[in-house]
Amino acid sequence: MLKKIIYIAGLGHSGSTILDMALGCHPNIIGLGEIYAVFNKDNPDALFEKSTCSCGKKGADCDFWKDLQTISSSNEATEEKYRKLIKKFSEKYGDKMILTDSSKNSYPYLQFLNKEFDLRIIYLTRDYRSWVYSRFARTRKPMLFLALRWYLENKKLLYVLKKYGLKIMTVGYEELAMYPKHILKKITDFIGEEYSDSMLSPKHTKSHIINGNISRVDEDKKEAFFYDLRWMTSGRLARLSSFFAVFNKFNKRLVYSHISGKSKNDFFLFGKEKKELLLSEHNE
């Protein structure tokens, strides 16, 4: 049986780090963050010495990463580094433990992983309005430019991943943050594992993330899934809403596919199906 590997793909700032940590709370899964970045840093020694892992230790002292610093610094191809990382991972956690890589981009080494392992892609997308607001607040770049970037980069990423012939599940961060148990069940079904409530508390993660969003060491954000609603109060976004309408269909397909379906009544938590089930069970 091929070893399973989970790869979280999508644009940066879309929630991959918190999903990585949540998956790392599952008994059979451990996340390692942005592996590609760890192996391709211009100054990997600085990363290991200064960056804090999600386990709370510096990379050079982390129980997992400390033995991989020399591999990261080598001039070997990414695929060869990955083989050594998987060997180390299996030796430490066993062959049945599933590795999560949240490197996000459509790197060519995914073809190698898909050939030699059971690779599952979780394509995570954040609602373009929330993503645009977040990037605007940080960079002050024009919102229309950022919206177009969200659309084109997601289109390109999905095209390449599908071209590679990979197994892909699309997940919206909004779905995940608002209905975590419902969506995490769908993710574990896709992976082929039993759902575990432990994933609802990312602070208990076993993941070792030394490169990724700073939320990996933010004790408040690690407590549970939270959603930043500030974009809903943005007057600038509201004024530009008519220009953004062209992105709505693509946005719905990527971000809300698990709660919209064929009709809103198909969504189990609030649709007719659950209501009718409860009525039949309780004789009303």
C-alpha positions in Angstrom: 0.0 0.0 0.0 1.3 3.4 -1.0 2.1 5.9 1.7 -0.5 8.7 1.9 0.5 12.3 1.5 -1.9 15.3 1.9 -0.9 18.5 -0.1 -2.7 21.7 0.7 -2.8 23.9 -2.4 -4.1 27.4 -3.1 -3.1 31.0 -2.8 -1.2 32.3 0.2 -3.2 33.9 3.1 -6.1 31.5 2.5 -5.9 29.5 5.8 -3.5 26.7 4.9 -1.6 26.9 8.2 -4.6 26.6 10.5 -5.9 23.7 8.3 -2.4 22.0 8.5 -2.5 22.3 12.3 -6.1 21.0 12.5 -5.2 18.0 10.4 -2.2 17.5 12.7 -4.6 16.9 15.6 -5.9 13.7 13.9 -4.4 10.6 15.3 -3.0 9.5 11.9 -1.8 12.8 10.5 1.2 15.1 11.1 1.7 18.3 9.2 5.1 19.8 8.3 4.0 23.2 6.9 5.6 24.6 3.7 8.1 21.9 3.0 9.2 23.4 -0.4 10.1 26.7 1.3 12.1 25.0 4.0 14.1 23.1 1.3 14.6 26.2 -0.9 15.3 29.0 1.4 18.2 31.3 0.4 19.5 31.1 4.0 18.1 27.9 5.6 20.4 28.1 8.6 18.7 31.3 9.6 15.3 29.7 9.3 16.3 26.8 11.6 18.0 29.1 14.1 15.4 31.9 14.3 12.0 30.5 13.2 9.8 29.0 15.9 8.1 25.7 15.1 4.4 25.2 15.9 5.6 22.8 18.5 7.0 25.8 20.4 10.7 25.1 19.8 13.2 26.8 17.4 13.7 24.8 14.2 17.2 23.7 15.3 15.7 22.2 18.5 12.5 20.8 17.1 12.2 17.1 17.6 11.5 16.5 13.9 13.3 19.3 12.0 16.6 19.4 13.9 17.9 16.3 12.1 17.0 17.7 8.7 18.9 21.0 8.7 21.8 19.6 6.8 19.4 18.2 4.1 17.8 21.5 3.8 21.2 23.2 3.2 22.4 20.7 0.6 22.4 21.3 -3.1 20.4 18.2 -3.9 17.2 18.3 -6.0 14.0 18.9 -4.2 12.8 15.4 -5.0 15.9 13.8 -3.4 15.5 16.0 -0.3 11.8 14.9 -0.1 12.8 11.3 -0.3 15.1 11.7 2.7 12.4 13.7 4.6 9.8 10.9 4.1 12.3 8.3 5.2 13.0 10.3 8.4 9.2 10.9 8.8 8.5 7.1 8.5 11.3 6.1 10.8 10.0 8.5 13.5 6.2 8.1 13.2 5.7 4.8 11.3 4.7 4.0 7.7 1.0 4.5 8.4 1.3 8.1 9.6 0.1 10.5 7.0 2.3 13.5 6.1 0.7 16.9 5.3 2.6 19.4 3.1 1.0 22.9 2.9 3.4 24.4 0.3 0.4 25.6 -1.7 1.9 26.2 -5.2 1.8 23.8 -8.1 5.5 22.8 -7.8 6.8 20.2 -10.3 7.7 17.8 -7.4 4.0 17.0 -7.1 4.3 14.8 -10.1 7.0 12.8 -8.3 4.9 12.5 -5.2 1.9 11.4 -7.2 3.9 8.7 -9.0 5.5 7.2 -5.8 2.8 7.9 -3.2 -0.9 8.2 -2.6 -1.2 12.0 -3.0 -4.4 13.8 -2.1 -4.7 17.6 -2.9 -6.9 19.8 -0.8 -7.4 23.0 -2.8 -8.1 25.7 -0.2 -9.7 29.0 -1.4 -10.7 32.0 0.5 -13.6 34.2 -0.6 -12.1 36.8 -3.0 -13.7 39.6 -1.0 -12.1 38.5 2.2 -8.8 37.8 0.5 -8.8 41.2 -1.4 -9.5 43.1 1.8 -6.8 41.3 3.7 -4.2 41.9 1.0 -5.3 45.5 0.5 -4.9 46.2 4.3 -1.4 44.8 4.1 -0.1 46.1 0.8 -2.5 49.0 -0.2 -2.5 47.7 -3.7 -5.7 48.5 -5.7 -8.6 46.2 -4.9 -9.5 45.7 -8.5 -5.9 44.6 -9.2 -6.0 42.2 -6.2 -9.4 40.7 -7.3 -8.0 40.0 -10.8 -4.9 38.5 -9.3 -7.1 36.2 -7.1 -9.0 35.0 -10.2 -6.1 34.5 -12.5 -3.8 32.8 -10.0 -6.5 30.4 -8.9 -7.3 29.6 -12.5 -3.6 28.9 -13.3 -3.1 26.8 -10.2 -6.1 24.6 -10.8 -5.2 24.2 -14.5 -1.7 23.0 -13.6 -2.8 20.6 -10.8 -5.5 19.1 -13.1 -2.9 18.8 -15.9 -0.8 16.7 -13.5 -3.7 14.3 -13.1 -4.0 14.7 -9.3 -6.8 13.8 -6.9 -8.2 17.2 -5.9 -10.9 18.3 -3.4 -11.8 21.9 -3.4 -12.5 23.5 0.1 -13.6 27.0 0.9 -12.0 28.6 3.9 -15.4 30.2 4.7 -17.0 26.8 4.8 -14.3 25.5 7.0 -14.3 28.4 9.5 -18.1 28.5 9.8 -18.8 24.8 9.7 -15.6 23.1 10.7 -16.9 19.7 11.8 -19.0 19.4 8.6 -16.2 20.2 6.3 -13.5 18.3 8.2 -15.7 15.2 7.9 -15.7 15.7 4.2 -11.9 16.2 4.1 -11.3 13.0 6.1 -13.7 11.1 3.8 -11.6 12.3 0.9 -8.4 11.2 2.5 -9.9 7.9 3.5 -9.6 8.3 7.3 -12.1 8.3 10.1 -13.2 11.7 11.3 -11.9 12.9 14.8 -13.3 15.7 16.9 -9.7 16.4 18.0 -9.3 18.4 14.8 -11.6 21.1 16.1 -8.9 22.3 18.5 -5.8 23.2 16.4 -3.8 24.2 19.5 -3.3 20.5 20.3 -1.6 19.9 16.9 1.2 17.4 16.5 2.3 19.3 13.3 5.8 20.7 13.0 5.5 23.9 11.0 8.6 26.1 10.9 7.7 28.0 7.7 4.2 29.3 7.3 1.8 31.9 8.7 2.6 33.3 12.1 -0.7 32.0 13.4 1.2 28.8 14.0 2.5 30.4 17.3 -0.5 32.6 18.0 -2.2 30.9 21.0 -5.5 32.8 20.5 -5.9 31.9 16.8 -4.9 28.3 17.5 -7.7 27.8 20.0 -10.3 27.1 17.3 -11.4 28.1 13.8 -12.2 31.8 13.6 -13.3 34.0 10.8 -12.2 37.6 10.1 -15.4 39.4 9.2 -13.8 42.9 8.8 -14.2 42.9 5.0 -18.0 43.0 5.5 -17.6 46.5 7.0 -15.5 47.9 4.1 -17.1 50.7 2.2 -14.5 50.5 -0.5 -15.4 46.9 -1.2 -19.1 47.7 -1.2 -18.6 50.5 -3.8 -16.6 48.2 -6.0 -19.1 45.3 -5.7 -20.6 45.7 -9.2 -17.1 45.4 -10.8 -16.5 42.2 -8.8 -19.6 40.5 -10.0 -17.7 38.7 -12.8 -15.8 36.7 -10.2 -19.0 35.5 -8.3 -19.6 32.3 -10.2 -16.0 31.1 -9.9 -16.0 32.2 -6.2 -19.1 30.2 -5.4 -17.8 27.0 -7.2 -14.5 27.1 -5.3 -15.5 28.5 -1.9 -19.0 27.4 -1.2 -19.5 24.1 -3.1 -20.1 22.0 0.0 -22.8 24.2 1.4 -24.6 25.3 -1.7 -24.8 22.2 -3.9 -27.8 21.8 -6.2 -29.9 24.0 -3.9 -29.5 25.6 -0.5 -31.9 23.0 0.9 -29.3 20.3 0.3 -27.1 21.6 3.1 -27.6 19.2 5.9 -27.2 21.6 8.9 -29.9 24.0 7.8 -31.7 22.4 4.9 -34.9 20.4 4.7 -33.2 17.0 5.0 -32.1 17.4 8.6 -35.4 19.1 9.7 -37.4 16.2 8.2 -35.2 13.6 9.8 -35.6 15.2 13.3 -39.4 15.5 12.8 -39.7 11.9 11.9 -37.5 10.8 14.8 -39.4 12.9 17.4 -42.9 12.3 16.1 -43.8 15.9 15.3 
